[in-house]
Amino acid sequence: MGILSKIFSKSRSQEDGIFFDSIHKILGFPPKNIDHYRKAFTHRSSNKLNEEGNPINYERLEFLGDAMLSAVIAAHLFNKAPLGDEGYLTKMRSKIVSREHLNELGKDLNLIRFIESKVPVQHFGENIHGNIFESLIGAIYLDKGYDFCEKFIQKRVIIPYVDISRLEGKVISYKSLVIEWCQKEKKIFHYDIFEDNAIDGQRLFGVKLSIDDKVIAKARATSKKKAEEKASQRAYFAFQQKMDKK
């Protein structure tokens, strides 16, 4: 083995050791097959292929992790809310595994530091944090099985964040609340874009919410959907007492 090969081999070994230790610390138990976790943080832009020519990236693990997370949360709610019907349990699970909450979990663990990508990190959207959090759960399931997967979700999601009484009052979508209230009260509502500009290379949408032909709230955000949600939140606070009586 040449000098360069020895140096490369040693640095690669050190890199593997650092990655292993970091993952071990996050999980609370040692990984068995570190390759599952490397795949959990491999973005499709890396253009990696396995020996069969299939893409190597976190997307399939994300799908698996989403299913495992939903299953563990569903079982927890089933046991902790014995009087909750199917609709209640589904609504509560949605609050726990909302995209916003998953993004927060990914950020709390600073998982973005492990991402392997040809795209600069600053160009990723917010959802990358939740996506790789789910892919990490998928990797745990493949590596250690259901029991360890459940243990991780209990430690990182359920124990610190799942308070059923508090979640009952948590709003997932202000837009849904506004629409539901307007429909019940026979009010005419519509969302209109009044601004669509690019500022410093970032696109901004301005949306106004009108109820019974009166503009109730306006908001700006980096997407039409986010602007609508922000305007709906402002409308909710303007009509909170009436809406809470629905």
C-alpha positions in Angstrom: 0.0 0.0 0.0 1.4 3.4 -1.0 1.8 6.4 1.3 -1.2 8.2 -0.2 -3.3 5.1 0.2 -2.3 4.7 3.8 -3.2 8.4 4.5 -6.5 8.1 2.8 -7.3 4.9 4.5 -6.5 6.3 7.9 -8.5 9.5 7.3 -11.4 7.5 6.1 -11.2 5.3 9.2 -11.1 8.4 11.4 -14.1 9.8 9.6 -16.0 6.6 10.1 -15.2 6.6 13.8 -16.4 10.2 14.2 -19.6 9.5 12.4 -20.2 6.3 14.4 -19.6 8.2 17.7 -22.0 11.0 16.7 -24.8 8.6 15.7 -24.2 6.5 18.8 -24.7 9.7 20.9 -27.9 10.6 19.1 -29.4 7.1 19.3 -28.4 6.3 22.8 -27.2 2.8 21.6 -24.4 1.7 19.3 -25.3 1.2 15.6 -24.7 -2.3 14.2 -24.4 -1.4 10.5 -23.2 2.2 10.0 -24.0 2.0 6.3 -27.7 2.3 6.9 -27.1 5.6 8.6 -24.8 6.9 5.9 -27.6 6.2 3.4 -30.1 8.0 5.8 -28.1 11.3 5.1 -27.3 10.8 1.4 -29.2 13.3 -0.8 -30.2 12.2 -4.3 -28.0 15.0 -5.7 -25.0 12.9 -4.8 -25.9 10.6 -7.7 -24.7 7.5 -5.9 -25.5 4.0 -7.1 -25.2 0.6 -5.6 -23.6 -2.5 -7.3 -27.0 -3.2 -9.0 -27.1 0.3 -10.4 -29.9 1.5 -8.1 -29.9 5.0 -6.5 -28.5 5.4 -3.0 -30.3 8.1 -1.1 -32.5 8.6 1.9 -35.9 8.7 0.2 -36.9 5.1 0.7 -35.7 5.2 4.3 -37.8 8.3 4.8 -40.8 6.4 3.6 -40.0 3.6 6.0 -39.3 6.0 8.9 -42.6 7.8 8.4 -44.5 4.5 8.6 -42.6 3.4 11.8 -43.1 6.8 13.5 -46.8 6.8 12.7 -47.1 3.2 14.1 -45.3 3.9 17.3 -47.3 7.2 17.9 -50.6 5.4 17.1 -49.9 2.7 19.6 -49.0 5.2 22.3 -52.1 7.2 21.7 -54.3 4.1 21.6 -53.0 3.1 25.1 -52.9 6.6 26.6 -56.3 7.8 25.3 -58.7 4.9 25.8 -61.8 7.0 25.4 -60.6 8.6 22.1 -62.4 7.5 18.9 -60.8 7.0 15.5 -61.2 10.7 14.5 -59.7 11.9 17.8 -56.7 9.6 17.6 -56.0 10.5 14.0 -56.2 14.2 14.7 -53.8 13.8 17.7 -51.3 11.7 15.7 -51.4 14.4 12.9 -50.4 17.0 15.5 -47.4 15.0 16.7 -46.1 14.0 13.3 -46.9 17.3 11.5 -44.2 18.5 9.0 -43.5 21.5 11.2 -42.9 19.4 14.3 -40.7 16.9 12.4 -38.6 19.8 11.1 -38.1 21.0 14.6 -37.0 17.5 15.7 -34.5 17.3 12.9 -33.1 20.8 13.8 -32.9 20.0 17.5 -30.6 17.1 16.7 -28.7 19.1 14.1 -29.0 16.3 11.6 -28.3 18.6 8.6 -24.6 18.4 9.6 -24.4 14.8 8.3 -26.1 15.4 4.9 -24.1 14.4 1.9 -25.1 16.4 -1.1 -23.9 18.3 -4.1 -26.5 21.0 -3.3 -25.3 23.7 -0.8 -27.2 23.3 2.5 -28.5 26.9 2.4 -30.4 25.9 -0.8 -32.5 23.3 1.0 -36.0 24.0 2.1 -37.2 23.6 5.7 -38.6 20.1 5.1 -35.1 18.6 4.7 -34.8 18.6 8.5 -38.0 16.5 8.9 -37.2 14.3 6.0 -33.8 13.1 7.3 -35.3 12.7 10.8 -37.7 10.2 9.3 -34.9 8.6 7.3 -32.9 8.2 10.5 -35.8 6.3 12.0 -36.0 4.1 8.9 -32.3 3.3 9.3 -32.7 2.4 13.0 -35.5 0.0 12.0 -33.3 -1.7 9.4 -30.3 -1.8 11.6 -31.7 -2.8 15.0 -35.4 -3.7 14.6 -38.7 -2.5 16.0 -37.9 -2.5 19.7 -34.9 -0.1 19.2 -36.9 2.0 16.8 -39.7 2.4 19.4 -37.1 3.1 22.1 -35.6 6.0 20.0 -39.1 7.5 19.3 -40.0 7.3 22.9 -36.8 9.1 23.9 -36.8 11.7 21.2 -40.4 12.3 20.5 -42.9 11.0 23.0 -41.3 11.7 26.4 -40.2 15.3 25.7 -43.1 16.4 23.4 -46.2 14.3 23.7 -48.5 15.8 26.3 -52.0 14.8 25.3 -53.8 17.6 27.3 -51.6 20.2 25.7 -51.9 18.7 22.2 -55.6 18.9 22.4 -55.4 22.6 22.2 -52.7 22.8 19.6 -53.7 24.1 16.2 -52.2 22.4 13.2 -53.8 24.6 10.5 -55.3 28.0 11.0 -56.5 27.9 7.5 -58.6 24.8 8.1 -60.1 26.4 11.2 -61.0 29.6 9.3 -62.5 27.6 6.4 -64.5 25.3 8.8 -65.9 28.3 10.6 -66.8 30.2 7.5 -68.6 27.2 6.0 -70.5 26.7 9.3 -71.5 30.3 9.5 -72.4 30.5 5.8 -69.7 33.2 5.2 -68.1 33.8 1.8 -64.3 33.7 2.0 -61.5 33.8 -0.5 -57.7 34.1 -0.6 -56.1 36.4 -3.2 -52.5 37.0 -4.1 -51.8 40.8 -4.1 -48.1 40.5 -4.4 -45.6 38.2 -6.1 -42.0 39.6 -6.0 -38.4 38.5 -5.8 -36.4 40.3 -3.2 -32.7 39.6 -2.9 -33.2 36.4 -4.9 -36.0 35.1 -2.7 -39.6 35.0 -4.0 -42.2 36.5 -1.7 -46.0 36.1 -2.0 -48.5 38.5 -0.5 -51.9 37.0 0.3 -55.0 38.7 1.6 -58.0 36.9 3.2 -61.4 38.3 2.6 -64.6 37.3 4.5 -67.9 38.5 3.2 -66.1 40.9 0.8 -64.1 42.5 3.6 -60.3 42.1 3.9 -59.6 40.6 7.3 -55.9 39.9 7.1 -52.8 40.1 4.9 -49.5 38.3 5.1 -46.3 37.7 3.2 -44.2 34.5 3.0 -41.9 32.6 0.7 -44.8 30.4 -0.6 -48.5 31.0 -1.3 -49.3 28.2 1.1 -47.3 29.7 4.0 -48.8 33.2 3.3 -52.3 31.8 3.4 -51.6 30.1 6.7 -50.1 33.2 8.2 -53.1 35.3 7.0 -55.4 32.7 8.5 -53.6 32.8 11.8 -54.2 36.6 12.0 -57.8 36.2 11.0 -58.2 33.5 13.7 -56.9 35.9 16.4 -59.3 38.6 15.1 -62.3 36.2 15.4 -61.0 33.9 18.1 -63.9 34.2 20.5 -66.4 33.6 17.8 -64.5 30.7 16.3 -63.9 29.0 19.6 -67.6 28.8 20.1 -68.2 26.9 16.9 
